């Protein structure tokens, strides 16, 4: 086993301190960078009547995704759940859905 001198130990600690300072600087810089505001869409079906399952789907825009894309993603997920958990009448929705033209 080789012996280390005090100056070797001090140098190793100084190198480690420099790495920590660089890491802290990088973390502070990343955290301070402005992030785009996220938008979200929430689709819900409340419980109505006996043995009805409520459904709530929330989609938040992701990297570069538009609100319309997030809405479509939420709609697909909501429809999947509505088909899986129908109302007591057997229908996925209490009323027919209208056009998207609104």
N, C-alpha and C positions, 0 to 999 in steps of 0.2 A: 504494500500500500504506500503510495507516495504522499508526502506531506505537502500541504499547501501553505504558502506564506500568507501573512496578513494582507499584503497588497493584492494577492490573487483573490482572496475572499471579498475584499472591498471592491475589486473590479467586477466580480460576478454580481454583487449586490447593486452596483451602479448600473450595470447592463439591464438587470431585472427591473430596476426603477424606471429606466428609460422606456422599456417595453410597456410598463404599466401606464406611464404618462402618455405614450402614443395611443394606447387603447382608450384611455379616458378621453383624450382629445377627439378621437374618432367617434366615440359614443355620443359625446356632447354635440358634435357637428351633425351627426345623423339625426339626433333627436330634435335639433333646432331647425332642420330643413322643413319648409312648409309642405304640408300634405294637402292634396286636393280634398275638398269637402265631399263627404259621401252623402248619397241620397238613398232613401229606402222606400220600399213599397210594402204595405201590409194588407194581406187578404184574410178575412175571418168569416167563419160561419158559426154563429152562436148556437147553443143548444136550444132546440125548440121541441116541445113535446116529450113524451116518455122515451127513454133509452136513445136519445139522439146524441151523437158525438160532435162536439165542437171542433173546429179546425182553425188553426192560426198559422199562417205562413208569412214570414218576414224575409225579404230579400234586400240586401244592401249592395249598392254598386261596388264592383270590384275593379281591379286595375284596368283603367281605360274603358270600362263598360258604361254604356249609357243607361239612363233610367228606363228607357223603353226595353232594352235588353234584360235588365234586372226584372222588370215587370213581366216579361214573357217567361223568364225562368221561374218566377214566383207562380205565374198562372199554371204552368205545366205541373209544378209540384202540388199546387192546390188541387188541380183536377185529379191528380193521381190519388191524393188522400180522399177527396170527395167520392171517387169511385170505390175506394177501399172501405170507406165508412159511410154508407148511404144513410139517408134519413129513414125514419120508421116507415115511411110510405114506399121505400125502395128506390126513390129518386136520389140523384146526386145533389140536386139543388131544389129549393123550395118553389122556385118559379123559373120559367124559361129564361135563359140568358139573352140579353139584347145584343145588337150589333156593336162592334167596336168603333163605329163611326162617330160616336158622341164626343 
